[in-house]
Structures are given as structure tokens and as C-alpha cells.
């Protein structure tokens, strides 16, 4: 008695929920769901009557079987329309055929007697109903259709936005529970070839729970929810269906083995199962089959052929993650092939050397040697119309000049890459994967949209390469400037020797100094030329212990004939002798150029608070305080008409690399003092200021 009360309550709850849905959703989706719930409620009542009645038990069981026949069609209709957008989603021919088959199977219980499906000699006293062969496949079909409907509900929820999911989650859980209970109930047909009606109270109780959740969701919902199913989800559903068909065939094969017994070769069965799986993998990985499935889905399920948002995001991500120019071009071509079902593509860009468009990159297409000149009819057509060229269209002015090229390379489309009014290039798309596929204006619009983005990416890549090249040239120019500056110092030293030689050439002591200076200058120029071999490598210093006073004297000796006075005390420092000598030479050269020809220069070596220093003093033109503060040590800044602005910048770089610093004080018209402070090796720390 209690079980009957639960079943009646469940049936009434289902009918009430059906009315509630129809009241809130006054549309075809609401009508479909209402019909599915009503038939489910009637099935509950018919099964209850079949168990309760004695004389009319088989009549009510016949009614229950008829109600069960309507479950697949109505629940599939409900799952395909519940909470989904009516615009982008439509029931295409494939699903129309499936629904037609489900409605036709609903006629089977009317046309065939009950014993075609069931064998129940002790019914209703015994609640276990045995299935005939016809009943086995009949309930197997019902269960498969209910699984498909459950998948559609899950797909609806998965494609909903977070806000929409919050609104419909209890609806989906409730309706999914109803379907899950029915699937569990009919799974006995597959496992045991029976229907155990003792599960009827469990089914009724779960119906009550499910209707409660759905009613709660309906009462709390504000506004309607409409969800668009993504193309990726639809394609995955096809894959799941294919896997399901495979498992179903394996199950039927196992059923066949039971009938044939051990005489049926087991090795043949296992081999057939593996071959079937391999065939399924080949089909799923086949580009043509995948394209066929996509075309069928687009044609039958959606008003728009392409999911523009997804295509745009994927294409943009591919471009942004390209690590080189070649990879960028490859990804552009592969995107066209993937989106439009093309087997190969080639990119043509303008080449100034041949004043035409030549193949720059290819994807799964052999190289094309032809050069399309700027006056070609193809270029004129694309420039005039700014549109995609379809080779199938009637374009005699293009085909007469380019027909051979198109035929030899199986070209299907030519997509222009336009930058303003100029055609930067174009993409030739090869043979289509699905030859009978019809390309419409949506395809051409998307081709052109992707082409705009591709043209910008290619232009950006070109600019990046030009900037990189300019930076390389700039770096070479800077290196050349440094080399020229060092050579200038050496040449300036030679010019001083030549200038003084006119007056002191007869002096034997001068002759000796001149030879030493010339030898040292030649040696330094040779080292400078040798250092160019390491261009681009990190500059390394080789510090060694050196007498700073001796180093300064050797450098001053290079200025033969100049009045350079060296004074001070010997100081031991650990430096790269050649680099520090370069610093001293730069400072001396600047002092010579800033002073009158007969003015003296002072080179002083000493230490303050134990910190060694070299000080260069001149009484020349001096410098302004503003110039010292903002311009003095910056590269390519100079106050001399013939200067390069490199010397002091180079000096500071070298000194700082040794852990020291340069100080300067100057008064315009009175001269300048440069002091180079070195690392305090005795204290073992860098200078912070003296």
C-alpha cells in the first residue's frame, strides 16, 4: 500500500511539474518537456495498475509498453530544445531522421502483440518480466535514446554561462535524475534480459526528489534562459556517439557468441573487435571524415556556418605564440587549411627584386616557381574588388592568364592580403578536402577577416625584422665609432710627433723618443685591429698588479714633444694595464686639445686615505658646469668640432669596470682637472667617494 502511495504521488508530481513548465515556458520547448513528463507519469500509473490488477494486468502492461515507446522521441526533443536558443540552434536533417525513427518505433507496440516483447507466465504475482529477442532489442533501443537525451542535457549545462548555470542547475539535475532512473531501470534488459518491476518504488521516490528540485528551480528563476551549444561540444558528441556505437557492436558480438557457443572461433571475435577499433580510429583521425562531420553539423544544427569568436581567438592565439617569422607564416597557412577544409596553402608576398609576387612560404604544398607580376589580371581583379577569388567562378579574364598555374597546383581560392590600397600579397588555397562542399559568403567573409589580421601580423613581423636589422647596424656603427676614436687618438699622437719633428728632428734624444713612440703606436693599432675579431663578445679584463706611476710615465712618453710633467709617488694597483693606459691617454689627449700648443700638462699619481688616484690637470679652455652635469660622460656628446663624443664615455666604462670612478672639476677659461680613483685593494672594497 505504501509503495502504491509513493507511485501515485510521483505520477501526480510529474503531472504538476509538466503543467508548471508549460505555464512558465509557453513555447515549443515547454510543450515538448510537458509531453515527456506526462508520458513518464502515465508510465508510472500504468506500471502501478499492472502490478495491482489481477485480471487486466497484461492490458495495463500493454499500455505501459506503449508509453515506453514514446519516451525516446519526447525526451530527445526536450533535451534538444530545453533552455537553448531558438535562433542558432535548429533540428537538422540528421536529427529529424533520428526523431522519425523514434516515432516509428513507437508504433511497434500497437502493431505487434505483447508476447513479441515480454514473457511473464507468473505476472503480476511475480514482478520479474522476461524479455523475448524483440523485447531485448526494443528496450536496448529505448535505453540508448535516453542516454543520448541525457548527454544533450549535460551539453546544455556545459555550454551555459556561469549565470545561466546557476539558474538551470536544479532543472538539469532533476531532469537528469529522471532519465538516469529510467536508464538504470532499462539497463536490466541489457544485463539480465529481464525487467525487475520491484524497482518501481525506488523509481517513484527518485521521481519525487527530481520533481522537487525542478519545481524549486522554476519557482526561483527570474527570466528565461537561452543557451547556444558550441560547435566543439557538438563535434565531441559525434565522437562519443561513434565510441558508443563501437561498444554497442562489441556487445552485440558478445551476444552472438552466446548463440553460436564455443564453436564460434574466439580468435576471430577478438581480431574483429580490434579491427573494428582500428577502423574507428582511422575514421576519427581522417581529415576528410572530420570535415564531413563538421559540414553536417554546421548545415543541420546552426544558422551560422562558423563560430567567429572561437575562430578569431584561436587564430589570434596562434599568431601571438609564434616564435619566429617562418613559424608565423606557417601558422597563418595552417589556420586557413584547418578552418576551411583545405589540403595545402601557399603565401605569396611582393618581392622588389623581381617586381612581382613570389612564393614566400608553403604549407603541405609543393614550391611554386611562378612569379605573379604586378600587372597580372589576378592582381588587378583583387585590387579592384578587394574580394576572395574562387577558381570555380566564371572569371575568364583571370583564367586565361593564370589557368595553367591554378590547374597544376590545384588551387581553389586566392585570398588577397591588402594593406590600405596596396596588395602586400595573397594566399593560394589548394584542393578542398570535401570536394562537394559549398562555400558561401560566410566563408569568404571569414577568409577576408583572417587575411586582414594576417596582413597586420606579417607587416608587424617585417617591421620587427627591420628594427632588428637597424639595431644591428646601429651596434656596428657604435663599435665602428669606438674603433675610430681609438684610431683617432693614435693618429693624433702621430700628428703630434710629425709636428714636433719639424722643430726637433736634429735632436738625437728626440729621435730616440720618436722611434719609441712610433713603435708603441703601431703596436697599439695592431692590437686594436686584432680586437675586432672578438666583435660581439663580452669584453673581458685581465687585471694584474702594476705600478701606477710607471704606467703613467709610459703613457706620457707616447706624447713626444708635448710638455707633460709627471709627478707623484709609486702606487701599486691591480688593473688591466692596457685599458687603464687607454684611459690616461684619452684624458691626456683631451687636455692637449683643450690647451695651447706650449702649455704644460700635469700628470700626478698619489693616494688619499690610502686610495690610489691619477690626476690630469690642464690650464686650457675649461668646461661649463651645466655641460659637465648633463653632457660630459654621455656617448656621442662633445664640445669639440672634430670630436666623436666617445672618449670620456669609454673612460668611465673602463674605470667603473675596475671598481673606480672619475671626478672632474673645471672652470671655463681656466682649465680642467680629471681625477681617476681606483679600487682600494688594501681594504678590499670599491670606492664610495673620497
Residue pairs with C-beta under 8 A, 6 or more apart in sequence:
3 200
3 201
3 204
4 48
4 52
6 201
6 204
6 205
6 208
7 44
7 45
7 47
7 48
7 200
7 201
7 204
8 45
8 48
9 204
9 208
10 41
10 44
10 203
10 204
10 205
10 207
10 208
10 211
11 41
11 42
11 44
11 45
11 48
11 204
11 207
12 41
13 207
13 208
13 211
13 212
14 37
14 38
14 40
14 41
14 44
14 207
14 211
15 37
15 38
15 41
16 211
16 215
17 37
17 211
17 214
17 215
18 33
18 34
18 35
18 37
18 38
18 41
19 34
20 215
20 218
21 30
21 33
21 34
21 37
21 214
21 218
22 30
22 31
22 34
24 30
24 218
24 221
25 33
25 224
27 86
28 81
29 78
29 81
29 82
29 83
29 84
29 86
32 74
32 77
32 78
32 81
32 82
33 78
33 81
33 82
33 175
35 74
35 77
35 78
36 71
36 74
36 75
36 77
36 78
39 67
39 70
39 71
39 74
40 71
40 178
40 182
40 207
42 63
42 67
43 64
43 67
43 68
43 71
44 200
44 203
44 204
44 207
46 60
46 61
46 63
46 64
46 67
47 60
47 61
47 64
47 197
47 200
48 200
49 56
49 60
49 63
50 57
50 58
50 60
50 61
50 64
50 123
50 124
50 197
51 57
51 124
51 127
51 197
51 200
52 124
53 59
53 60
53 124
54 124
57 123
57 124
58 114
58 123
61 114
61 118
61 120
61 123
61 129
62 109
62 114
65 109
65 114
65 117
65 118
66 106
66 109
66 110
68 109
68 139
68 142
69 105
69 106
69 107
69 108
69 109
69 142
70 106
71 142
71 145
71 146
71 182
72 102
72 105
72 106
72 141
72 142
72 145
72 146
72 149
73 99
73 102
73 103
73 106
73 145
75 145
75 146
75 149
75 179
76 95
76 98
76 99
76 102
76 145
76 148
76 149
76 152
77 99
78 149
78 175
79 148
79 149
79 150
79 151
79 152
79 153
79 156
80 89
80 91
80 95
80 152
81 89
81 91
82 153
82 156
82 171
82 175
83 156
83 160
83 164
83 168
83 171
83 225
83 226
83 227
84 156
84 226
84 227
84 228
84 229
85 226
85 227
85 228
86 226
87 303
88 228
88 302
88 303
88 304
89 228
89 229
89 301
89 302
90 300
90 301
90 302
90 303
91 99
91 300
92 296
92 299
92 300
92 301
93 299
93 300
94 296
94 300
95 300
95 301
102 145
105 138
105 141
108 138
109 117
112 134
115 132
116 132
116 134
116 135
117 131
117 132
117 134
117 135
117 138
118 129
118 130
118 131
118 132
118 135
118 195
119 129
119 130
119 131
119 132
120 126
120 128
120 129
120 130
123 129
127 196
127 197
127 198
127 200
128 194
128 195
128 196
128 197
128 198
129 194
129 195
129 196
129 197
130 193
130 194
131 139
131 189
131 193
131 194
131 195
135 189
136 189
136 193
139 186
139 189
139 190
139 195
140 189
140 190
142 186
143 183
143 186
143 187
143 189
143 190
144 244
144 248
146 179
146 182
146 183
146 186
147 183
147 244
148 241
149 179
150 176
150 179
150 180
150 183
151 237
151 240
153 172
153 175
153 176
153 179
154 172
154 176
155 229
155 233
155 234
155 237
156 168
156 172
156 227
156 229
157 165
157 168
157 169
157 172
158 233
159 227
159 228
159 229
159 230
159 233
160 168
160 225
160 227
161 227
164 225
164 227
167 217
167 221
167 225
168 217
168 221
168 225
169 217
170 213
170 214
170 216
170 217
171 213
171 214
171 217
171 218
173 210
173 213
174 209
174 210
174 211
174 212
174 213
174 214
174 217
175 210
175 214
177 206
177 209
177 210
177 213
178 206
178 207
178 210
181 202
181 203
181 206
181 207
181 210
182 203
184 199
185 195
185 199
185 203
186 195
188 194
188 195
188 196
189 195
190 251
229 301
230 307
230 310
231 294
231 297
231 298
231 302
231 307
231 310
232 310
234 297
234 301
235 293
235 294
235 297
238 293
238 297
239 284
242 280
242 283
242 284
243 280
246 276
246 277
246 280
249 276
250 273
250 276
253 269
253 272
253 273
256 264
257 264
257 266
257 269
283 289
284 290
287 341
287 343
287 433
288 433
288 434
291 341
291 433
291 434
291 437
292 434
294 341
295 341
295 434
295 437
298 305
298 306
299 305
304 442
305 440
305 442
305 443
306 339
306 442
306 443
306 446
308 446
308 449
311 339
311 446
311 450
312 449
312 453
314 335
315 335
315 339
315 450
315 453
316 453
318 331
318 334
318 335
319 328
319 331
319 332
319 453
319 454
319 457
322 328
322 331
325 461
325 465
326 361
328 457
328 458
328 461
329 347
329 360
329 361
329 458
330 361
330 363
332 347
332 427
332 450
332 454
332 457
332 458
333 345
333 346
333 347
333 361
333 362
333 363
333 427
334 345
334 363
335 450
336 342
336 345
336 415
336 427
336 429
336 447
336 450
337 343
337 344
337 345
337 363
337 364
337 429
339 446
339 450
340 413
340 429
340 432
340 439
340 443
340 446
340 447
341 432
341 433
341 434
341 437
342 412
342 413
342 429
342 430
342 431
342 432
342 433
343 364
343 430
343 431
343 432
343 433
344 362
344 363
344 364
344 365
344 429
344 430
344 431
345 362
345 363
345 364
345 365
345 427
345 428
345 429
345 430
346 359
346 361
346 362
346 363
346 365
346 368
346 409
346 427
346 428
346 430
347 359
347 360
347 361
347 362
347 425
347 426
347 427
347 428
348 357
348 358
348 359
348 360
348 372
348 425
348 426
348 427
348 428
349 357
349 358
349 360
349 417
349 424
349 425
349 458
350 356
350 357
350 374
350 423
350 424
350 425
351 357
351 358
351 371
354 371
355 373
355 374
356 371
356 372
356 373
356 374
356 376
357 371
357 372
357 373
357 374
357 379
357 425
357 426
358 371
358 372
359 367
359 368
359 369
360 425
362 368
364 430
365 409
365 428
365 430
366 409
368 405
368 409
368 428
370 405
372 378
372 379
372 402
373 379
376 401
376 402
377 397
377 398
377 400
377 401
377 402
378 389
378 398
378 401
378 402
378 414
378 426
379 423
381 389
381 395
381 397
381 398
382 389
382 414
382 416
382 418
382 423
382 426
383 416
383 421
383 423
386 416
386 418
386 448
387 416
387 444
387 448
388 413
388 414
388 415
388 416
388 444
388 447
388 448
389 395
389 398
389 413
389 414
389 415
389 416
390 412
390 413
390 439
390 444
391 399
391 406
391 411
391 412
391 413
391 414
392 412
399 406
405 411
409 428
409 430
410 430
410 431
411 428
411 429
411 430
412 429
412 430
412 431
412 432
413 428
413 429
413 439
413 447
414 426
414 427
414 428
414 429
415 426
415 427
415 429
415 447
415 448
415 450
415 451
416 423
416 426
416 448
416 451
417 423
417 424
417 425
417 426
417 427
417 451
417 454
417 455
417 458
418 424
418 451
418 452
418 455
419 455
419 459
424 455
424 458
424 459
425 455
425 458
427 451
427 454
478 635
479 535
481 636
481 644
481 646
482 646
482 650
483 528
483 532
484 644
485 644
485 646
485 647
485 650
486 524
486 528
486 582
487 525
487 528
488 644
489 585
489 586
489 589
489 647
490 521
490 524
490 525
490 528
492 589
492 592
492 593
493 517
493 521
493 558
493 559
493 585
493 589
494 518
494 521
496 559
496 560
496 561
496 562
496 592
497 514
497 517
497 518
497 560
497 561
499 561
500 510
500 560
500 561
500 562
501 510
501 514
501 561
503 561
504 510
504 561
505 511
510 560
510 561
513 557
513 560
513 561
514 560
516 557
517 557
517 558
517 559
517 560
520 557
520 558
521 558
527 578
541 576
541 579
541 657
541 658
542 576
543 574
543 575
543 576
543 658
544 574
544 575
544 576
544 577
545 572
545 573
545 574
546 572
546 573
546 574
546 575
546 577
546 580
547 570
547 571
547 572
548 570
548 571
548 572
548 573
548 605
548 612
548 614
548 678
549 566
549 568
549 569
549 570
549 571
549 605
550 570
551 577
551 580
551 581
551 584
552 566
552 568
552 584
552 603
552 605
552 614
553 566
554 581
555 581
555 584
555 585
555 588
556 564
556 566
556 588
556 603
558 585
559 588
559 592
562 592
562 601
563 598
563 599
563 600
563 601
564 588
564 600
564 601
564 602
564 603
565 600
565 601
565 602
565 603
566 603
566 604
566 605
567 602
567 603
567 604
567 605
568 603
568 604
568 605
568 606
569 605
569 606
569 607
570 605
571 605
571 606
571 607
571 612
572 612
572 681
573 580
573 612
573 678
573 679
573 681
574 679
574 681
575 658
575 678
576 658
579 654
579 657
579 658
580 654
580 658
582 650
582 651
582 654
583 651
583 654
583 655
583 676
584 603
584 614
584 616
584 676
586 647
586 648
586 650
586 651
587 616
587 651
587 674
587 676
588 601
588 603
588 616
589 647
590 647
590 648
590 674
591 601
591 616
591 617
591 618
591 620
591 672
591 674
592 601
592 618
593 640
594 618
594 620
594 621
594 622
594 671
594 672
595 601
595 618
595 619
595 620
595 621
595 671
596 620
599 618
599 619
599 620
600 619
601 616
601 617
601 618
602 615
602 616
602 617
602 618
603 614
603 615
603 616
604 614
604 615
604 616
604 617
605 612
605 613
605 614
605 615
606 612
606 613
606 615
607 613
608 690
609 690
610 680
610 682
610 683
611 677
611 678
611 680
611 687
611 690
612 677
612 678
612 680
613 675
613 676
613 677
613 678
613 690
614 675
614 676
614 678
615 673
615 674
615 675
615 676
616 673
616 674
616 675
617 671
617 672
617 673
618 671
618 672
619 670
619 671
620 671
620 672
621 668
621 669
621 671
622 666
622 667
622 668
622 669
622 670
622 671
622 672
623 632
623 639
623 664
623 666
623 668
623 672
624 668
625 666
627 639
628 664
628 666
631 637
631 639
632 648
632 664
633 648
633 649
633 652
633 662
634 645
634 649
635 645
635 646
635 649
636 644
636 645
636 646
637 645
638 644
638 645
648 662
651 662
651 676
652 662
655 661
655 662
655 676
655 678
658 678
658 679
659 678
659 679
659 686
659 687
660 676
660 677
660 678
660 679
660 686
660 687
661 676
661 677
661 687
661 689
662 674
662 675
662 676
662 677
663 674
663 675
663 677
664 672
664 673
664 674
664 675
665 672
665 673
666 672
666 673
677 687
677 690
678 687
679 685
679 686
679 687
680 686
680 687
